[in-house]
Amino acid sequence: MSIPPAQQFNHVAMTVPASALCEQGCDEIMHFYSEVFGWTEMPGMTRRGEVLVLRAHSNEQFVFVVAGDAPMTCGAMDHFGLSVRTPEELDAILERAEKFRAGDDRVRIIERKTEDFKVLKLHSFYVGFLLPMLVEVQCYEWAEGLGPDSLPESR
């Protein structure tokens, strides 16, 4: 069986308590993710008090937050990943998150680190605000001649 390579993730969904999606809750969530990531609300899909859809720079990439009687629970490090092109772009997002945290202690940031795997340097940090899952922001800095479509050598 041959699987076409054009697959990509397009959204993440999570359930929160209905109180988190009240008018003020939606506004606070939107303010943070707009200021830090540049995400916008999808007004045609959002129904305040029920569903909040955060558009992540494309109509085909979004975070779907729904109110429910059984909100999801997550471990301290449960997250979804967001990839950026350069370490500078990652640092700019981190700087905006730190600036936001200076005025709101509900922002959670797990420090930036760089892991060197020889074939790539993986730059990353985690950030969260009012949602059950953190966002891990990553930048893949590939070694010369390698990239996201390179296949690892077989043993």
PyMOL CGO cylinders between C-alpha atoms (Angstrom):
from pymol import cmd
from pymol.cgo import CYLINDER

trace = [
    CYLINDER, 0.00, 0.00, 0.00, 1.35, 3.41, -0.92, 0.3, 1, 1, 1, 1, 1, 1,
    CYLINDER, 1.35, 3.41, -0.92, 0.37, 6.40, 1.24, 0.3, 1, 1, 1, 1, 1, 1,
    CYLINDER, 0.37, 6.40, 1.24, 0.58, 9.80, -0.44, 0.3, 1, 1, 1, 1, 1, 1,
    CYLINDER, 0.58, 9.80, -0.44, 2.98, 12.23, 1.28, 0.3, 1, 1, 1, 1, 1, 1,
    CYLINDER, 2.98, 12.23, 1.28, 0.57, 15.20, 1.23, 0.3, 1, 1, 1, 1, 1, 1,
    CYLINDER, 0.57, 15.20, 1.23, -0.85, 14.51, 4.68, 0.3, 1, 1, 1, 1, 1, 1,
    CYLINDER, -0.85, 14.51, 4.68, -0.56, 17.20, 7.32, 0.3, 1, 1, 1, 1, 1, 1,
    CYLINDER, -0.56, 17.20, 7.32, -2.18, 17.97, 10.63, 0.3, 1, 1, 1, 1, 1, 1,
    CYLINDER, -2.18, 17.97, 10.63, -4.73, 20.73, 10.43, 0.3, 1, 1, 1, 1, 1, 1,
    CYLINDER, -4.73, 20.73, 10.43, -6.24, 21.18, 13.88, 0.3, 1, 1, 1, 1, 1, 1,
    CYLINDER, -6.24, 21.18, 13.88, -6.33, 20.24, 17.53, 0.3, 1, 1, 1, 1, 1, 1,
    CYLINDER, -6.33, 20.24, 17.53, -9.53, 20.07, 19.58, 0.3, 1, 1, 1, 1, 1, 1,
    CYLINDER, -9.53, 20.07, 19.58, -10.06, 20.24, 23.32, 0.3, 1, 1, 1, 1, 1, 1,
    CYLINDER, -10.06, 20.24, 23.32, -12.99, 20.40, 25.71, 0.3, 1, 1, 1, 1, 1, 1,
    CYLINDER, -12.99, 20.40, 25.71, -13.08, 22.99, 28.50, 0.3, 1, 1, 1, 1, 1, 1,
    CYLINDER, -13.08, 22.99, 28.50, -15.67, 23.89, 31.16, 0.3, 1, 1, 1, 1, 1, 1,
    CYLINDER, -15.67, 23.89, 31.16, -18.50, 26.04, 29.77, 0.3, 1, 1, 1, 1, 1, 1,
    CYLINDER, -18.50, 26.04, 29.77, -17.44, 28.85, 32.14, 0.3, 1, 1, 1, 1, 1, 1,
    CYLINDER, -17.44, 28.85, 32.14, -14.13, 29.13, 30.25, 0.3, 1, 1, 1, 1, 1, 1,
    CYLINDER, -14.13, 29.13, 30.25, -16.00, 30.16, 27.09, 0.3, 1, 1, 1, 1, 1, 1,
    CYLINDER, -16.00, 30.16, 27.09, -18.13, 32.91, 28.59, 0.3, 1, 1, 1, 1, 1, 1,
    CYLINDER, -18.13, 32.91, 28.59, -17.72, 36.30, 26.92, 0.3, 1, 1, 1, 1, 1, 1,
    CYLINDER, -17.72, 36.30, 26.92, -14.83, 37.33, 29.20, 0.3, 1, 1, 1, 1, 1, 1,
    CYLINDER, -14.83, 37.33, 29.20, -13.15, 33.92, 28.92, 0.3, 1, 1, 1, 1, 1, 1,
    CYLINDER, -13.15, 33.92, 28.92, -13.25, 33.96, 25.12, 0.3, 1, 1, 1, 1, 1, 1,
    CYLINDER, -13.25, 33.96, 25.12, -11.93, 37.52, 25.08, 0.3, 1, 1, 1, 1, 1, 1,
    CYLINDER, -11.93, 37.52, 25.08, -9.02, 36.62, 27.40, 0.3, 1, 1, 1, 1, 1, 1,
    CYLINDER, -9.02, 36.62, 27.40, -8.11, 33.52, 25.40, 0.3, 1, 1, 1, 1, 1, 1,
    CYLINDER, -8.11, 33.52, 25.40, -8.29, 35.43, 22.11, 0.3, 1, 1, 1, 1, 1, 1,
    CYLINDER, -8.29, 35.43, 22.11, -6.24, 38.32, 23.50, 0.3, 1, 1, 1, 1, 1, 1,
    CYLINDER, -6.24, 38.32, 23.50, -3.35, 36.05, 24.55, 0.3, 1, 1, 1, 1, 1, 1,
    CYLINDER, -3.35, 36.05, 24.55, -3.20, 33.86, 21.45, 0.3, 1, 1, 1, 1, 1, 1,
    CYLINDER, -3.20, 33.86, 21.45, -3.61, 36.89, 19.19, 0.3, 1, 1, 1, 1, 1, 1,
    CYLINDER, -3.61, 36.89, 19.19, -0.87, 38.91, 20.94, 0.3, 1, 1, 1, 1, 1, 1,
    CYLINDER, -0.87, 38.91, 20.94, 1.60, 36.01, 21.22, 0.3, 1, 1, 1, 1, 1, 1,
    CYLINDER, 1.60, 36.01, 21.22, 0.96, 33.98, 18.05, 0.3, 1, 1, 1, 1, 1, 1,
    CYLINDER, 0.96, 33.98, 18.05, -1.04, 36.29, 15.79, 0.3, 1, 1, 1, 1, 1, 1,
    CYLINDER, -1.04, 36.29, 15.79, -4.01, 33.92, 15.73, 0.3, 1, 1, 1, 1, 1, 1,
    CYLINDER, -4.01, 33.92, 15.73, -7.48, 35.26, 15.02, 0.3, 1, 1, 1, 1, 1, 1,
    CYLINDER, -7.48, 35.26, 15.02, -10.99, 34.15, 15.85, 0.3, 1, 1, 1, 1, 1, 1,
    CYLINDER, -10.99, 34.15, 15.85, -13.03, 32.36, 13.20, 0.3, 1, 1, 1, 1, 1, 1,
    CYLINDER, -13.03, 32.36, 13.20, -16.30, 34.26, 13.75, 0.3, 1, 1, 1, 1, 1, 1,
    CYLINDER, -16.30, 34.26, 13.75, -18.32, 32.05, 11.39, 0.3, 1, 1, 1, 1, 1, 1,
    CYLINDER, -18.32, 32.05, 11.39, -17.45, 29.01, 13.49, 0.3, 1, 1, 1, 1, 1, 1,
    CYLINDER, -17.45, 29.01, 13.49, -17.28, 30.51, 16.99, 0.3, 1, 1, 1, 1, 1, 1,
    CYLINDER, -17.28, 30.51, 16.99, -20.40, 30.45, 19.14, 0.3, 1, 1, 1, 1, 1, 1,
    CYLINDER, -20.40, 30.45, 19.14, -19.58, 32.26, 22.40, 0.3, 1, 1, 1, 1, 1, 1,
    CYLINDER, -19.58, 32.26, 22.40, -20.38, 30.08, 25.40, 0.3, 1, 1, 1, 1, 1, 1,
    CYLINDER, -20.38, 30.08, 25.40, -20.18, 26.92, 23.27, 0.3, 1, 1, 1, 1, 1, 1,
    CYLINDER, -20.18, 26.92, 23.27, -17.28, 26.90, 20.80, 0.3, 1, 1, 1, 1, 1, 1,
    CYLINDER, -17.28, 26.90, 20.80, -14.21, 29.06, 20.24, 0.3, 1, 1, 1, 1, 1, 1,
    CYLINDER, -14.21, 29.06, 20.24, -12.17, 28.51, 17.09, 0.3, 1, 1, 1, 1, 1, 1,
    CYLINDER, -12.17, 28.51, 17.09, -8.72, 30.08, 16.94, 0.3, 1, 1, 1, 1, 1, 1,
    CYLINDER, -8.72, 30.08, 16.94, -7.47, 30.43, 13.36, 0.3, 1, 1, 1, 1, 1, 1,
    CYLINDER, -7.47, 30.43, 13.36, -3.73, 29.79, 13.21, 0.3, 1, 1, 1, 1, 1, 1,
    CYLINDER, -3.73, 29.79, 13.21, -2.82, 31.80, 10.08, 0.3, 1, 1, 1, 1, 1, 1,
    CYLINDER, -2.82, 31.80, 10.08, -4.92, 29.61, 7.75, 0.3, 1, 1, 1, 1, 1, 1,
    CYLINDER, -4.92, 29.61, 7.75, -8.52, 28.51, 7.47, 0.3, 1, 1, 1, 1, 1, 1,
    CYLINDER, -8.52, 28.51, 7.47, -7.16, 24.97, 7.43, 0.3, 1, 1, 1, 1, 1, 1,
    CYLINDER, -7.16, 24.97, 7.43, -5.10, 25.28, 10.63, 0.3, 1, 1, 1, 1, 1, 1,
    CYLINDER, -5.10, 25.28, 10.63, -6.96, 25.99, 13.83, 0.3, 1, 1, 1, 1, 1, 1,
    CYLINDER, -6.96, 25.99, 13.83, -7.50, 25.22, 17.51, 0.3, 1, 1, 1, 1, 1, 1,
    CYLINDER, -7.50, 25.22, 17.51, -11.06, 24.08, 18.23, 0.3, 1, 1, 1, 1, 1, 1,
    CYLINDER, -11.06, 24.08, 18.23, -12.15, 24.71, 21.85, 0.3, 1, 1, 1, 1, 1, 1,
    CYLINDER, -12.15, 24.71, 21.85, -15.55, 23.38, 22.86, 0.3, 1, 1, 1, 1, 1, 1,
    CYLINDER, -15.55, 23.38, 22.86, -17.48, 23.73, 26.12, 0.3, 1, 1, 1, 1, 1, 1,
    CYLINDER, -17.48, 23.73, 26.12, -18.49, 20.45, 27.71, 0.3, 1, 1, 1, 1, 1, 1,
    CYLINDER, -18.49, 20.45, 27.71, -19.72, 18.81, 30.88, 0.3, 1, 1, 1, 1, 1, 1,
    CYLINDER, -19.72, 18.81, 30.88, -16.61, 16.61, 30.98, 0.3, 1, 1, 1, 1, 1, 1,
    CYLINDER, -16.61, 16.61, 30.98, -13.66, 18.93, 30.20, 0.3, 1, 1, 1, 1, 1, 1,
    CYLINDER, -13.66, 18.93, 30.20, -10.40, 17.30, 29.25, 0.3, 1, 1, 1, 1, 1, 1,
    CYLINDER, -10.40, 17.30, 29.25, -7.73, 16.90, 31.86, 0.3, 1, 1, 1, 1, 1, 1,
    CYLINDER, -7.73, 16.90, 31.86, -4.08, 17.00, 30.91, 0.3, 1, 1, 1, 1, 1, 1,
    CYLINDER, -4.08, 17.00, 30.91, -0.80, 16.21, 32.52, 0.3, 1, 1, 1, 1, 1, 1,
    CYLINDER, -0.80, 16.21, 32.52, 1.57, 19.07, 33.23, 0.3, 1, 1, 1, 1, 1, 1,
    CYLINDER, 1.57, 19.07, 33.23, 3.42, 18.59, 29.92, 0.3, 1, 1, 1, 1, 1, 1,
    CYLINDER, 3.42, 18.59, 29.92, 0.57, 17.60, 27.58, 0.3, 1, 1, 1, 1, 1, 1,
    CYLINDER, 0.57, 17.60, 27.58, 0.85, 19.78, 24.51, 0.3, 1, 1, 1, 1, 1, 1,
    CYLINDER, 0.85, 19.78, 24.51, 0.58, 20.19, 20.77, 0.3, 1, 1, 1, 1, 1, 1,
    CYLINDER, 0.58, 20.19, 20.77, 3.40, 21.44, 18.58, 0.3, 1, 1, 1, 1, 1, 1,
    CYLINDER, 3.40, 21.44, 18.58, 3.81, 24.53, 16.46, 0.3, 1, 1, 1, 1, 1, 1,
    CYLINDER, 3.81, 24.53, 16.46, 6.72, 24.75, 14.05, 0.3, 1, 1, 1, 1, 1, 1,
    CYLINDER, 6.72, 24.75, 14.05, 8.36, 28.03, 13.05, 0.3, 1, 1, 1, 1, 1, 1,
    CYLINDER, 8.36, 28.03, 13.05, 11.00, 28.63, 10.37, 0.3, 1, 1, 1, 1, 1, 1,
    CYLINDER, 11.00, 28.63, 10.37, 13.85, 30.26, 12.28, 0.3, 1, 1, 1, 1, 1, 1,
    CYLINDER, 13.85, 30.26, 12.28, 15.26, 30.50, 15.82, 0.3, 1, 1, 1, 1, 1, 1,
    CYLINDER, 15.26, 30.50, 15.82, 14.65, 34.26, 15.59, 0.3, 1, 1, 1, 1, 1, 1,
    CYLINDER, 14.65, 34.26, 15.59, 10.94, 33.70, 14.94, 0.3, 1, 1, 1, 1, 1, 1,
    CYLINDER, 10.94, 33.70, 14.94, 10.81, 31.34, 17.94, 0.3, 1, 1, 1, 1, 1, 1,
    CYLINDER, 10.81, 31.34, 17.94, 12.55, 33.94, 20.11, 0.3, 1, 1, 1, 1, 1, 1,
    CYLINDER, 12.55, 33.94, 20.11, 10.10, 36.64, 19.02, 0.3, 1, 1, 1, 1, 1, 1,
    CYLINDER, 10.10, 36.64, 19.02, 7.14, 34.48, 20.10, 0.3, 1, 1, 1, 1, 1, 1,
    CYLINDER, 7.14, 34.48, 20.10, 8.86, 33.73, 23.41, 0.3, 1, 1, 1, 1, 1, 1,
    CYLINDER, 8.86, 33.73, 23.41, 9.50, 37.44, 23.96, 0.3, 1, 1, 1, 1, 1, 1,
    CYLINDER, 9.50, 37.44, 23.96, 5.82, 38.26, 23.37, 0.3, 1, 1, 1, 1, 1, 1,
    CYLINDER, 5.82, 38.26, 23.37, 4.78, 35.45, 25.78, 0.3, 1, 1, 1, 1, 1, 1,
    CYLINDER, 4.78, 35.45, 25.78, 7.16, 36.75, 28.45, 0.3, 1, 1, 1, 1, 1, 1,
    CYLINDER, 7.16, 36.75, 28.45, 5.84, 40.29, 27.98, 0.3, 1, 1, 1, 1, 1, 1,
    CYLINDER, 5.84, 40.29, 27.98, 2.26, 39.03, 28.36, 0.3, 1, 1, 1, 1, 1, 1,
    CYLINDER, 2.26, 39.03, 28.36, 3.24, 37.02, 31.47, 0.3, 1, 1, 1, 1, 1, 1,
    CYLINDER, 3.24, 37.02, 31.47, 4.66, 40.17, 33.05, 0.3, 1, 1, 1, 1, 1, 1,
    CYLINDER, 4.66, 40.17, 33.05, 1.07, 41.47, 33.20, 0.3, 1, 1, 1, 1, 1, 1,
    CYLINDER, 1.07, 41.47, 33.20, -0.74, 38.16, 33.80, 0.3, 1, 1, 1, 1, 1, 1,
    CYLINDER, -0.74, 38.16, 33.80, 0.68, 35.43, 36.01, 0.3, 1, 1, 1, 1, 1, 1,
    CYLINDER, 0.68, 35.43, 36.01, -1.67, 32.82, 34.51, 0.3, 1, 1, 1, 1, 1, 1,
    CYLINDER, -1.67, 32.82, 34.51, 0.75, 32.48, 31.58, 0.3, 1, 1, 1, 1, 1, 1,
    CYLINDER, 0.75, 32.48, 31.58, 2.91, 29.39, 31.96, 0.3, 1, 1, 1, 1, 1, 1,
    CYLINDER, 2.91, 29.39, 31.96, 6.27, 29.25, 30.17, 0.3, 1, 1, 1, 1, 1, 1,
    CYLINDER, 6.27, 29.25, 30.17, 8.73, 26.37, 30.22, 0.3, 1, 1, 1, 1, 1, 1,
    CYLINDER, 8.73, 26.37, 30.22, 12.17, 27.64, 29.33, 0.3, 1, 1, 1, 1, 1, 1,
    CYLINDER, 12.17, 27.64, 29.33, 13.70, 27.67, 25.89, 0.3, 1, 1, 1, 1, 1, 1,
    CYLINDER, 13.70, 27.67, 25.89, 16.24, 25.00, 25.10, 0.3, 1, 1, 1, 1, 1, 1,
    CYLINDER, 16.24, 25.00, 25.10, 18.24, 23.72, 22.15, 0.3, 1, 1, 1, 1, 1, 1,
    CYLINDER, 18.24, 23.72, 22.15, 18.88, 20.02, 21.69, 0.3, 1, 1, 1, 1, 1, 1,
    CYLINDER, 18.88, 20.02, 21.69, 21.66, 19.03, 19.27, 0.3, 1, 1, 1, 1, 1, 1,
    CYLINDER, 21.66, 19.03, 19.27, 20.91, 15.76, 17.47, 0.3, 1, 1, 1, 1, 1, 1,
    CYLINDER, 20.91, 15.76, 17.47, 23.76, 16.28, 14.96, 0.3, 1, 1, 1, 1, 1, 1,
    CYLINDER, 23.76, 16.28, 14.96, 21.38, 16.02, 11.97, 0.3, 1, 1, 1, 1, 1, 1,
    CYLINDER, 21.38, 16.02, 11.97, 19.40, 18.90, 13.43, 0.3, 1, 1, 1, 1, 1, 1,
    CYLINDER, 19.40, 18.90, 13.43, 19.32, 21.36, 16.27, 0.3, 1, 1, 1, 1, 1, 1,
    CYLINDER, 19.32, 21.36, 16.27, 15.87, 21.46, 17.83, 0.3, 1, 1, 1, 1, 1, 1,
    CYLINDER, 15.87, 21.46, 17.83, 15.05, 24.83, 19.42, 0.3, 1, 1, 1, 1, 1, 1,
    CYLINDER, 15.05, 24.83, 19.42, 11.91, 24.85, 21.60, 0.3, 1, 1, 1, 1, 1, 1,
    CYLINDER, 11.91, 24.85, 21.60, 9.93, 26.21, 24.52, 0.3, 1, 1, 1, 1, 1, 1,
    CYLINDER, 9.93, 26.21, 24.52, 6.43, 25.61, 25.91, 0.3, 1, 1, 1, 1, 1, 1,
    CYLINDER, 6.43, 25.61, 25.91, 3.73, 28.14, 26.70, 0.3, 1, 1, 1, 1, 1, 1,
    CYLINDER, 3.73, 28.14, 26.70, 0.16, 27.90, 27.95, 0.3, 1, 1, 1, 1, 1, 1,
    CYLINDER, 0.16, 27.90, 27.95, -2.69, 30.17, 28.90, 0.3, 1, 1, 1, 1, 1, 1,
    CYLINDER, -2.69, 30.17, 28.90, -6.22, 29.21, 30.07, 0.3, 1, 1, 1, 1, 1, 1,
    CYLINDER, -6.22, 29.21, 30.07, -6.40, 26.11, 27.85, 0.3, 1, 1, 1, 1, 1, 1,
    CYLINDER, -6.40, 26.11, 27.85, -5.73, 22.57, 29.09, 0.3, 1, 1, 1, 1, 1, 1,
    CYLINDER, -5.73, 22.57, 29.09, -2.86, 21.94, 26.66, 0.3, 1, 1, 1, 1, 1, 1,
    CYLINDER, -2.86, 21.94, 26.66, 0.42, 23.79, 26.30, 0.3, 1, 1, 1, 1, 1, 1,
    CYLINDER, 0.42, 23.79, 26.30, 1.82, 24.83, 22.93, 0.3, 1, 1, 1, 1, 1, 1,
    CYLINDER, 1.82, 24.83, 22.93, 5.35, 23.64, 22.22, 0.3, 1, 1, 1, 1, 1, 1,
    CYLINDER, 5.35, 23.64, 22.22, 6.97, 26.06, 19.79, 0.3, 1, 1, 1, 1, 1, 1,
    CYLINDER, 6.97, 26.06, 19.79, 9.77, 24.41, 17.82, 0.3, 1, 1, 1, 1, 1, 1,
    CYLINDER, 9.77, 24.41, 17.82, 12.30, 25.35, 15.17, 0.3, 1, 1, 1, 1, 1, 1,
    CYLINDER, 12.30, 25.35, 15.17, 14.18, 22.65, 13.26, 0.3, 1, 1, 1, 1, 1, 1,
    CYLINDER, 14.18, 22.65, 13.26, 17.64, 23.83, 12.26, 0.3, 1, 1, 1, 1, 1, 1,
    CYLINDER, 17.64, 23.83, 12.26, 18.75, 21.12, 9.82, 0.3, 1, 1, 1, 1, 1, 1,
    CYLINDER, 18.75, 21.12, 9.82, 22.36, 20.13, 9.14, 0.3, 1, 1, 1, 1, 1, 1,
    CYLINDER, 22.36, 20.13, 9.14, 23.76, 20.86, 5.68, 0.3, 1, 1, 1, 1, 1, 1,
    CYLINDER, 23.76, 20.86, 5.68, 22.08, 18.70, 3.02, 0.3, 1, 1, 1, 1, 1, 1,
    CYLINDER, 22.08, 18.70, 3.02, 19.23, 17.53, 5.26, 0.3, 1, 1, 1, 1, 1, 1,
    CYLINDER, 19.23, 17.53, 5.26, 15.68, 18.71, 5.70, 0.3, 1, 1, 1, 1, 1, 1,
    CYLINDER, 15.68, 18.71, 5.70, 12.17, 17.76, 6.74, 0.3, 1, 1, 1, 1, 1, 1,
    CYLINDER, 12.17, 17.76, 6.74, 11.79, 15.27, 3.90, 0.3, 1, 1, 1, 1, 1, 1,
    CYLINDER, 11.79, 15.27, 3.90, 15.12, 13.48, 4.53, 0.3, 1, 1, 1, 1, 1, 1,
    CYLINDER, 15.12, 13.48, 4.53, 14.76, 9.85, 5.53, 0.3, 1, 1, 1, 1, 1, 1,
    CYLINDER, 14.76, 9.85, 5.53, 16.88, 8.48, 8.36, 0.3, 1, 1, 1, 1, 1, 1,
    CYLINDER, 16.88, 8.48, 8.36, 19.48, 5.89, 7.37, 0.3, 1, 1, 1, 1, 1, 1,
    CYLINDER, 19.48, 5.89, 7.37, 18.30, 2.32, 7.91, 0.3, 1, 1, 1, 1, 1, 1,
    CYLINDER, 18.30, 2.32, 7.91, 20.27, 0.03, 10.20, 0.3, 1, 1, 1, 1, 1, 1,
]
cmd.load_cgo(trace, "trace")
